[in-house]
């Protein structure tokens, strides 16, 4: 079998439904697609992503709200009298299938194709809605200005920063799998207990000065992202700090997500990273970093990872193709020949890197002029009846590597 490839190597795997991003794959091996204004987005800065039960993906931008069906974008904005502002900060799907939209000028509810907006006139402490969260009971939690607000559909109940909770500014809320409710911001992290809030991490801990995001993993470890890095509070109370020396591309954490396979993703002011092997690994590609200022992360029902940044919307997912480049250990990104021998082994020829015996499981073995090849430029690979490879190079034809032994 011979394939002519221009750049990189793609191997076809079994077709199967998407069940999340394979944690065993390197970050460069996921397929990535990007949508921008050229494809119908109202604006390229994506600040929020959500999905309603009908499957639609909703995107909050600086120039309105966009609904995405996988092919086309439908835009809703202030000019159409849908929203009080085109600046969308937050999105949350209600348990009833509706959508909550946090804008810079109020809270909007979208249900049965109708928009309704709530402002300070209705009981919000501030019209600038920073974050939205729907808990397991369906109660909506709103970070409004510096305060936290509960909304049951009829009444707003304000939890004032500095008065009801010892935080100067509330920035984020989170509910873990045990339905424990966490509140954080400028001044630390607090756990809700009845109507009281118990301090868990205060400003004496690095990264707790300004906490932006919280997630809890399956071991009940609490991951906390702030303006000066990340910390993890283990279930036994121990604390570990992470900074750029641990692989974070930047100290300012804007987004965090724990996917269905237990992968921890973080979006920073300088790129996207995944936690693996006790450190963070940054997503990069042939042209460099994929994202700059990552503002939001979202996993859809199919396990695709959606990334919102200042340059549009990106989707990362597992496909029927796995991509292998120098990032996965290949000696070069320009294979000129691919051949599968009768034992099932894959052999690769390169423009200037010789011959490689390729195995995703066992690694790679490279043969060059140092091993007896007359040239490192490979044109073709074949197998004769005796099971020996016949290798066409710039300096002639070579025979002598047994496909049975690889020697």
HUQUINOR-V824271 format. One record per backbone hydrogen bond with DSSP energy under -1.0 kcal/mol. NH is the residue of the N-H (numbers start at 0). CO is the residue of the C=O. E is the energy in kcal/mol with one decimal. If there is no record, write none. Layout:
NH/CO/E  NH/CO/E
This chain:
7/332/-3.2  8/323/-1.5  10/321/-2.0  12/319/-3.2  19/301/-1.0  24/21/-1.6  28/25/-1.9  30/316/-2.3  32/314/-1.7  34/312/-3.0  38/35/-1.7  39/36/-1.5  40/35/-1.6  45/308/-2.4  46/59/-3.1  47/59/-1.2  49/57/-2.2  51/55/-1.7  54/51/-2.5  56/67/-2.4  57/49/-3.5  58/65/-2.8  59/47/-2.9  60/63/-2.0  63/85/-2.7  64/75/-2.9  65/58/-2.5  66/73/-2.9  67/56/-3.3  68/71/-1.7  73/66/-2.4  75/64/-3.2  80/77/-2.0  81/76/-2.0  87/60/-2.6  88/101/-2.8  89/101/-1.6  91/99/-1.9  93/97/-2.5  96/93/-1.7  98/109/-2.4  99/91/-3.1  100/107/-3.1  101/89/-3.0  102/105/-2.2  103/86/-1.4  105/126/-1.7  106/117/-2.7  107/100/-2.9  108/115/-3.4  109/98/-3.2  110/113/-2.4  113/110/-1.9  115/108/-2.0  117/106/-3.8  121/118/-1.8  123/118/-1.6  128/102/-2.6  128/126/-1.0  129/142/-3.1  132/140/-2.1  134/138/-2.3  137/134/-1.7  139/150/-2.0  140/132/-3.2  141/148/-2.9  142/130/-2.7  143/146/-2.1  144/127/-2.6  146/143/-2.1  147/158/-2.3  148/141/-2.5  149/156/-2.9  150/139/-2.3  151/154/-1.4  156/149/-2.6  158/147/-3.9  161/164/-2.6  162/159/-1.2  163/159/-2.4  164/159/-1.2  166/164/-2.6  167/185/-1.8  169/145/-2.1  170/183/-2.5  171/183/-2.0  173/181/-2.0  175/179/-2.3  178/175/-2.0  181/173/-3.4  182/189/-2.8  183/171/-2.4  184/187/-1.5  185/168/-2.3  187/184/-1.2  188/200/-3.1  189/182/-3.2  190/197/-2.9  191/180/-3.1  192/195/-3.1  195/192/-2.3  197/190/-3.3  199/188/-3.0  200/188/-1.5  204/201/-1.9  207/204/-1.9  210/184/-1.6  211/224/-2.8  212/224/-1.9  214/222/-2.1  216/220/-2.3  219/216/-1.9  221/232/-2.9  222/214/-3.4  223/230/-3.1  224/212/-2.5  225/228/-2.8  226/209/-1.3  228/250/-2.3  229/241/-2.1  230/223/-2.4  231/239/-2.4  232/221/-3.2  233/237/-2.6  236/233/-2.4  239/231/-2.0  241/229/-3.4  245/242/-1.9  246/243/-1.6  247/242/-1.4  252/225/-2.9  253/266/-2.7  254/266/-2.0  256/264/-2.3  258/262/-2.4  261/258/-2.1  264/256/-3.2  265/272/-2.6  266/254/-2.9  267/270/-2.5  268/251/-1.2  270/291/-2.1  272/265/-2.3  273/280/-2.5  274/263/-2.5  275/278/-3.2  278/275/-1.2  279/245/-3.0  280/273/-2.9  282/271/-2.7  284/287/-2.5  287/284/-1.9  289/282/-1.2  293/267/-2.5  293/291/-1.2  294/307/-2.6  295/307/-1.7  297/305/-2.0  299/303/-2.0  302/299/-1.6  304/315/-2.6  305/297/-3.5  306/313/-2.8  307/295/-2.7  308/311/-1.9  311/43/-1.7  312/34/-2.7  313/306/-2.6  314/32/-2.4  315/304/-3.1  316/30/-1.8  321/10/-1.7  323/8/-2.7  327/324/-1.6  328/325/-1.4  329/324/-1.8  335/348/-2.9  336/348/-1.5  338/346/-2.4  340/344/-2.1  343/340/-1.7  346/338/-3.2  347/355/-2.9  348/336/-2.9  349/353/-1.9  350/333/-1.2  353/375/-2.5  354/366/-2.7  355/347/-2.6  356/364/-3.0  357/345/-3.1  358/362/-1.3  362/358/-2.5  364/356/-1.9  366/354/-3.6  370/367/-1.9  371/368/-1.2  372/367/-1.6  377/349/-2.6  378/391/-3.6  379/391/-1.4  381/389/-2.3  383/387/-2.6  386/383/-1.7  388/400/-2.9  389/381/-2.7  390/397/-2.9  391/379/-2.5  392/395/-2.1  393/376/-1.5  395/392/-1.4  397/390/-2.5  402/386/-3.0  405/401/-3.0
